[in-house]
């Protein structure tokens, strides 16, 4: 793999890349923030969600994929996102930004509340088509990531691992991480087989991720 980018033998055809570009060039708007299951928006659209440890780069990746720089708020303070934030691309796709998990310095009662909310959402959202599980390429999979993966396996919720910040590690380190993670994911029944590599800062892998996600969206009217 060269220059920490997606491999040259990308599985995505030009048609899929263009379809992804067109989808995410549409207006994407903030719908609401929810702090409990009962207040979440309707389930008429197919939905994807971005999940991961605190400070893994969820908000930055959402902004990069949608092409809206300030759509999802980013912060250098881990654990700032305390609710489920929902966005919508017209009549095509719903997007959920989940609270980050694994931030040890947050108050225990808050961590417990966030964890309960996230798990309830992941287990019971009927229109959820795929969970994008973000993993920082500098650190790899952690125990609390594996806990979420095991829960998704048990609930038969499809998820796809997305490596973030691939511009940070050296190429050899990234190659080794990809090899190890690909082998580990084979043991998870609900894991999508395609591992995505991204850098929001360098705009790497964003077009490929769009091409992957457009397959989950509602048909254009």
LUMMARGU-520571 format. One record per residue (C-alpha): x, y, z; residue number from 0. Coordinates in steps of 0.2 Angstrom, whole numbers. Layout:
+-------+-------+-------+-------+
:    xx :    yy :    zz : vovex :
+-------+-------+-------+-------+
:     X :     Y :     Z :   NUM :
...
+-------+-------+-------+-------+
This chain:
+-------+-------+-------+-------+
:    xx :    yy :    zz : vovex :
+-------+-------+-------+-------+
:     0 :     0 :     0 :     0 :
:     8 :    17 :    -5 :     1 :
:     7 :    33 :     4 :     2 :
:    -6 :    27 :    16 :     3 :
:   -20 :    28 :     3 :     4 :
:   -33 :    15 :    -3 :     5 :
:   -25 :     1 :   -13 :     6 :
:   -24 :     4 :   -32 :     7 :
:   -35 :   -11 :   -35 :     8 :
:   -50 :    -2 :   -28 :     9 :
:   -66 :   -13 :   -29 :    10 :
:   -77 :     2 :   -34 :    11 :
:   -81 :     6 :   -52 :    12 :
:   -82 :    23 :   -59 :    13 :
:  -101 :    22 :   -59 :    14 :
:  -101 :    19 :   -40 :    15 :
:   -89 :    33 :   -36 :    16 :
:  -100 :    45 :   -46 :    17 :
:  -116 :    39 :   -38 :    18 :
:  -108 :    42 :   -21 :    19 :
:  -102 :    59 :   -26 :    20 :
:  -119 :    64 :   -32 :    21 :
:  -128 :    58 :   -16 :    22 :
:  -116 :    67 :    -4 :    23 :
:  -117 :    83 :   -15 :    24 :
:  -135 :    84 :   -10 :    25 :
:  -140 :    95 :     5 :    26 :
:  -137 :    87 :    21 :    27 :
:  -146 :    95 :    36 :    28 :
:  -146 :    93 :    55 :    29 :
:  -162 :    85 :    61 :    30 :
:  -161 :    84 :    80 :    31 :
:  -151 :    78 :    95 :    32 :
:  -159 :    64 :   105 :    33 :
:  -154 :    59 :   123 :    34 :
:  -167 :    44 :   124 :    35 :
:  -174 :    31 :   112 :    36 :
:  -192 :    38 :   113 :    37 :
:  -187 :    55 :   106 :    38 :
:  -177 :    49 :    90 :    39 :
:  -184 :    54 :    73 :    40 :
:  -194 :    42 :    62 :    41 :
:  -188 :    27 :    54 :    42 :
:  -194 :    30 :    36 :    43 :
:  -176 :    32 :    28 :    44 :
:  -162 :    19 :    28 :    45 :
:  -150 :    24 :    41 :    46 :
:  -131 :    23 :    44 :    47 :
:  -122 :    27 :    60 :    48 :
:  -104 :    32 :    65 :    49 :
:   -98 :    24 :    81 :    50 :
:   -81 :    24 :    89 :    51 :
:   -70 :    28 :   104 :    52 :
:   -70 :    46 :   110 :    53 :
:   -59 :    57 :    99 :    54 :
:   -58 :    44 :    85 :    55 :
:   -63 :    57 :    72 :    56 :
:   -82 :    54 :    70 :    57 :
:   -87 :    72 :    67 :    58 :
:   -73 :    75 :    56 :    59 :
:   -77 :    60 :    45 :    60 :
:   -95 :    65 :    44 :    61 :
:   -90 :    82 :    38 :    62 :
:   -78 :    76 :    25 :    63 :
:   -91 :    63 :    18 :    64 :
:  -105 :    75 :    17 :    65 :
:   -94 :    89 :    11 :    66 :
:  -101 :   101 :    25 :    67 :
:   -87 :   107 :    35 :    68 :
:   -97 :   113 :    50 :    69 :
:  -111 :   100 :    50 :    70 :
:  -105 :    89 :    64 :    71 :
:   -96 :    98 :    78 :    72 :
:   -79 :    93 :    82 :    73 :
:   -69 :    96 :    98 :    74 :
:   -52 :    93 :   105 :    75 :
:   -61 :    88 :   121 :    76 :
:   -65 :    69 :   121 :    77 :
:   -83 :    65 :   127 :    78 :
:   -91 :    81 :   121 :    79 :
:  -104 :    73 :   111 :    80 :
:  -117 :    68 :   124 :    81 :
:  -132 :    64 :   113 :    82 :
:  -136 :    55 :    97 :    83 :
:  -136 :    68 :    83 :    84 :
:  -146 :    64 :    67 :    85 :
:  -144 :    71 :    50 :    86 :
:  -153 :    69 :    34 :    87 :
:  -149 :    69 :    15 :    88 :
:  -165 :    74 :     8 :    89 :
:  -176 :    58 :     5 :    90 :
:  -161 :    47 :     3 :    91 :
:  -152 :    43 :    19 :    92 :
:  -152 :    46 :    38 :    93 :
:  -135 :    48 :    47 :    94 :
:  -133 :    46 :    66 :    95 :
:  -117 :    52 :    75 :    96 :
:  -116 :    42 :    91 :    97 :
:  -108 :    48 :   107 :    98 :
:   -90 :    42 :   109 :    99 :
:   -86 :    28 :   121 :   100 :
:   -71 :    23 :   131 :   101 :
:   -67 :    40 :   138 :   102 :
:   -61 :    36 :   156 :   103 :
:   -61 :    53 :   163 :   104 :
:   -79 :    56 :   161 :   105 :
:   -90 :    54 :   176 :   106 :
:   -95 :    36 :   179 :   107 :
:  -114 :    40 :   179 :   108 :
:  -112 :    49 :   162 :   109 :
:  -102 :    35 :   154 :   110 :
:  -115 :    22 :   160 :   111 :
:  -129 :    33 :   153 :   112 :
:  -120 :    35 :   136 :   113 :
:  -116 :    17 :   135 :   114 :
:  -134 :    12 :   139 :   115 :
:  -141 :    24 :   126 :   116 :
:  -129 :    18 :   112 :   117 :
:  -132 :     0 :   115 :   118 :
:  -151 :     2 :   115 :   119 :
:  -149 :    11 :    99 :   120 :
:  -138 :    -1 :    91 :   121 :
:  -149 :   -16 :    96 :   122 :
:  -166 :    -9 :    92 :   123 :
:  -166 :     4 :    77 :   124 :
:  -176 :    -5 :    64 :   125 :
:  -170 :     6 :    49 :   126 :
:  -151 :     4 :    53 :   127 :
:  -143 :    -3 :    38 :   128 :
:  -125 :    -2 :    44 :   129 :
:  -114 :     4 :    58 :   130 :
:   -98 :    12 :    53 :   131 :
:   -86 :     7 :    67 :   132 :
:   -72 :    20 :    67 :   133 :
:   -54 :    14 :    73 :   134 :
:   -40 :    26 :    75 :   135 :
:   -26 :    19 :    64 :   136 :
:   -13 :    24 :    77 :   137 :
:   -20 :    13 :    90 :   138 :
:   -29 :    -1 :    82 :   139 :
:   -44 :   -11 :    90 :   140 :
:   -46 :    -9 :   109 :   141 :
:   -55 :   -19 :   121 :   142 :
:   -71 :    -8 :   121 :   143 :
:   -71 :    -9 :   102 :   144 :
:   -71 :   -28 :   104 :   145 :
:   -86 :   -26 :   116 :   146 :
:   -96 :   -17 :   103 :   147 :
:   -91 :   -29 :    90 :   148 :
:   -97 :   -44 :   100 :   149 :
:  -113 :   -35 :   104 :   150 :
:  -116 :   -31 :    86 :   151 :
:  -112 :   -49 :    81 :   152 :
:  -124 :   -56 :    94 :   153 :
:  -138 :   -44 :    88 :   154 :
:  -134 :   -48 :    69 :   155 :
:  -132 :   -29 :    66 :   156 :
:  -121 :   -26 :    50 :   157 :
:  -105 :   -16 :    54 :   158 :
:   -90 :   -10 :    44 :   159 :
:   -73 :    -5 :    51 :   160 :
:   -67 :    12 :    45 :   161 :
:   -49 :    16 :    49 :   162 :
:   -47 :    35 :    53 :   163 :
:   -31 :    46 :    52 :   164 :
:   -22 :    35 :    40 :   165 :
:   -10 :    49 :    36 :   166 :
:    -3 :    48 :    54 :   167 :
:     6 :    31 :    55 :   168 :
:    20 :    25 :    44 :   169 :
:    16 :    15 :    28 :   170 :
:    23 :    -1 :    35 :   171 :
:    14 :     1 :    52 :   172 :
:    -2 :     4 :    43 :   173 :
:     1 :   -11 :    32 :   174 :
:     4 :   -22 :    47 :   175 :
:   -12 :   -15 :    56 :   176 :
:   -23 :   -18 :    40 :   177 :
:   -17 :   -36 :    39 :   178 :
:   -20 :   -40 :    58 :   179 :
:   -37 :   -32 :    58 :   180 :
:   -42 :   -41 :    42 :   181 :
:   -38 :   -57 :    50 :   182 :
:   -47 :   -53 :    66 :   183 :
:   -63 :   -47 :    57 :   184 :
:   -65 :   -64 :    49 :   185 :
:   -70 :   -71 :    66 :   186 :
:   -85 :   -58 :    67 :   187 :
:  -100 :   -64 :    59 :   188 :
:  -108 :   -47 :    57 :   189 :
:   -93 :   -38 :    51 :   190 :
:   -93 :   -32 :    33 :   191 :
:   -78 :   -39 :    24 :   192 :
:   -72 :   -23 :    16 :   193 :
:   -61 :   -13 :    28 :   194 :
:   -61 :     6 :    24 :   195 :
:   -46 :    17 :    25 :   196 :
:   -48 :    36 :    28 :   197 :
:   -40 :    52 :    32 :   198 :
:   -52 :    67 :    34 :   199 :
:   -38 :    79 :    35 :   200 :
:   -30 :    73 :    18 :   201 :
:   -47 :    68 :    10 :   202 :
:   -41 :    50 :     8 :   203 :
:   -53 :    36 :     6 :   204 :
:   -68 :    48 :     6 :   205 :
:   -74 :    45 :   -12 :   206 :
:   -72 :    26 :    -9 :   207 :
:   -83 :    27 :     7 :   208 :
:   -96 :    37 :    -2 :   209 :
:   -96 :    24 :   -15 :   210 :
:   -99 :    11 :    -2 :   211 :
:  -113 :    20 :     7 :   212 :
:  -123 :    25 :    -8 :   213 :
:  -127 :     7 :   -10 :   214 :
:  -137 :     8 :     7 :   215 :
:  -147 :    24 :     2 :   216 :
:  -165 :    25 :    -4 :   217 :
:  -167 :    25 :   -22 :   218 :
:  -168 :    43 :   -29 :   219 :
:  -185 :    49 :   -33 :   220 :
+-------+-------+-------+-------+
